[in-house]
Amino acid sequence: MRRDRAEDGQAAAELVAVAPILICVLLAVAQLAIAGYALWSAGDAARAGARAAHVGGDAERAALSALPLWLERGAQIETAGPVEVTVRAPAVLPGVPDIAVRAASALEVGEAAGG
């Protein structure tokens, strides 16, 4: 079988063309995974805060302690009404702003105190 000289290096050229697309897809999937984990963690923190408020504890402290350290910095916790936790999921690409993610509990703090 004889190889055609015109096709020499075609695989390398195709790899150079496809590599940036694959890297972008990989970064997009990684960003979705980070944002999803941040949303999951914010929901856990909101539920922990609501449980603490229900038993008369400190809702804000309980919500903060339920967050991973990398999400705890910059987290905002609202305890008026349902416990709402807002965290910032870090961006994968430099120069891209962080993604704000918010989760709330179904139980309002006022309902817990009212008994």
Secondary structure, DSSP 4 states (H G I P E B T S, - for coil): -PPPGGGTTHHHHHHHHHHHHHHHHHHHHHHHHHHHHHHHHHHHHHHHHHHHHHTTS-HHHHHHHHS-HHHHTT-EEE-SSEEEEEEEEPPSSTTSPPEEEEEEEEEEHHHHHH-
